[in-house]
């Protein structure tokens, strides 16, 4: 068998497996940094209010597994809320609210709402409230119903600036002093954390952004073509990410999310119709980058940024996003571009089929998001 034919037969199954995996993941939430976040507020009247926001279906599944029950078949918000309420005692076993190392028993209220779009899981909001014990000086928190990292933000009436601590599932928080200002934020630790969050927002959690970047790459394997498009996309999403985080731009996710999906479909369809970079393509990629930047900001706002290191967190998150995009392009280059981009069969066997799958996935997302 000739060398070129052998390479084509080797590349085809490998790329097909990747695309099938991505396509099968289309029903997964398109971009979620994390599924859990916790905010704590200490009121002047010596009360505490803890809010947990998490994936409702995943939490119910863990609760039922812990109780030895089978997973719920009905995952509607109303059913999930009922299951959470009935599992209250089980839920309490793996969380601890403590003042001066003494556990307290908070009142707990459960509510479940639909996800932000058709690909998002229902969201549970769990509120824990109660009185702070007299003369208490420190607060500590433990939450073991998640296996991933999550952010806990603590605000007190005596401090305008909230303190944000990142915890691993089951990890006990550092003691928070109730009568003193928030502790200083570690700049290096903040940079490292948000750099990682930015990267994982693209790889592996940002399937829609991954497909958009892959679509940019597939038009032409030439470095100049890829560089123009990636530069336009980077500048654009950096602009709207910054403006959105500073509150200067605000667009509803119900508008942004369908348009992001539509932008992916457009780029993929254009890859099928065109084989060379046109000037309007760069302009459109820039416009689409503005949309994706607002999508990045929506996810980042859910985490909260430490006020004292706001710029550090914002810049390093954006750097992490860029690193994720480069990782997608690098993987595509190593998989198909390095040996195959100049082959006569590259466009018909790689670009067109892959772009078709990307377009189909993006159209599905668009319809799902518009239906809500």
Secondary structure, 3 states (H helix, E strand, C coil): CCHHHHHHHHHHHHHHHHHHHHHHHHHCCCECCCCEEEEEEECCCCEEEEEEEEEHHHHHHHHHHHCCCCCCCCCCHHHHHHHHHHCHHHHHCCEEEEECCEEECCEEEEEEECCCCCCCCCEEEEEEEEECCCCCCEEEEEECCCCCCEEEEEEECCEEEEEEEEECCCCECCCEECCCCCCCCCHHHHHHHHHHHHHHHHCCCEHHHHHHHHHHHHHCCCHHHHHHHHHHHHHHHHHHHHHHHCCCCCCCHHHHHHHHHHHHHHHHHHHHHCCCCCHHHHHHHHHHHHHHHHHHHHHHHHHCCCHHHHHHHHHHHHHHHHHHHHHHHHHHHHHHHHHHCCCCCHHHHHHHHHHHHHHHHHHHHHHHHHCC
